[in-house]
Amino acid sequence: QVQLVESGGGLVQAGGSLRLSCAASGSIFSINVMGWYRQAPGKQRELVASITSGGSTNYADSVKGRFTISRGNAKNTVYLQMNSLKPEDTAVYYCNAEGVSYYLGRQNNVWGQGTQVTVSS
């Protein structure tokens, strides 16, 4: 079974920075797309950023120019560098992996447990 483990959330003042990390475990051969979603209280979960195995990236308009997504050399890790944070960035951030090929077969969609990011004004 594939698992995603996130780290790096916390409390930061507006204008500050945080770096989120996510590592996939489970004897993985490849992952098509890794991404970060967020869900604020009372709101739907939304895509923040995603990156393909080939390095193509996609960002929500609200974070363009402030957040950067990247994948580690092992390709089973993904990072989200968040700069110039705003109070409206406050949410639980979830790591996601799509199209995971591993030793037992394939999982189409895997989620992490989430990490809280709180930005104070």
Buried (B, 14 or more C-beta within 10 A) or exposed (E): EBEBBBEBBEEBEEEBEBEBBBBBEBEBEEBEBBBBBBBBEEEEBEBBBBBBEEEEEEBBEEBEEBBBBBBEEEBBBBBBBBBEBBEEBBBBBBBBBBBBBBEEEEBEEBBBEBBEBBBEE
